Amino acid sequence: MTYLSQALPVTGRALSLRTSFNESLLSSLKYLLDASVEVIPEDLFFQANQKLDSLNLEYKLSGLLSQIHSDFFNAVEKKDTQRLINISRRLATDSFQDVNIKYLNISNLDEYYSPLVKHTFSQETIAKAIFFPLSSDNFHQVKVSLQRGFEILQRSLSDFFKESQELISEVLIMNAEGLKGGSSFDLFGMIYVSYLYKWKKITEVLDLITHEQAHLYVYLLNKDDPLVLNPKKLHESPLRKEKRPLMGIYHATFVLARIYHVLTKALDLNEIPKEEKDYCKELLDYYHNRCKVGLEILQTHAKMTPLGEGLILSASKLVQ
């Protein structure tokens, strides 16, 4: 368990956890298929199973496959025959294997995925999410900026770069009010950023990538370990105005510690442009203070598992 509780990336760890996640996801999808065998046409049932069997567990799977799993589970519960058939058709025909990170324009998602993805990410904020079309030019601008961030990680923080390539399958770029950047376990592997949010500065891009990468790591751990035993208790949030459940505070504190580490390293290695250095330093001071708040809340109020406590202890050392 020791290597799981290290706040910094560990070689091979993300691959191992992601492979285990893939195995669980595919196993659950096959179970849902079997549960629907009486309503799915025989040839479609065979094709969907064949597609799932063809996926390589050691490669990244699209976040859209996790979204299908969530939709499939709901359809089985509601006994929605037509939706079960439509989902099986998706499983049989769509591509879900990712090797390199894909960049997706939300405006190009089809009529099946678009409402599901919008609904899932809208649940991540209390603000009302309003979506607008995203032009190809604006999509390209954000994509290029994010690629610069990954290039910096590859050049100067190789451990974070390697982990990012294991955990992030897609970057979804959208044009939306009420949404900034985020991720969800129901779209595991996919992160999103809004064109209307912060993505132009190197500091902001490194912040975004590190932020969502940290969430993805905690999601994987939380699949098999609760981390926090009283996760729903509400307390002051390190990052939001409203009170948040302790599990959300746990996520935020780990995220802040990692961002602090990455931005500090990037600043020391002159990866932050001269015109951004003051901005980066101010952000570091803010994140340092807010991380301390999160740590104090967790130490005072959270009942953590040994893994949960170990990871936060390791994260605390990044901001000392």
Buried (B, 14 or more C-beta within 10 A) or exposed (E): EEEBBEBBBBEEBBBBBBBBBBEEBBEEBBEBBEEBEEBBEEEBBEBBBEBBEEBEEEBBBBBBBBBBBBBBBEBBEEEBEEBBBBBBBBBBEBEBBBEEBBBBBBBEBEEBBBEBBBBBBBEBBEEEBEBBEBEEEBBEBBBEBBBEBBEBBBEBBEEBBBBBBBBBBBBBBBBBBBBBBBBBBBBBBBBBBBBBBBBEBBBBBBBBBBBBBBBBBBBBBBBEBBBBEEBEBEBBBBBEEEEBBBBBBBBBBBBBBBBBBBBBBBBEEEBBEEEBEEBBBEBBEEBBEBBBBBBEBBEEBBBBBEBBBBBBBBBBEBBE
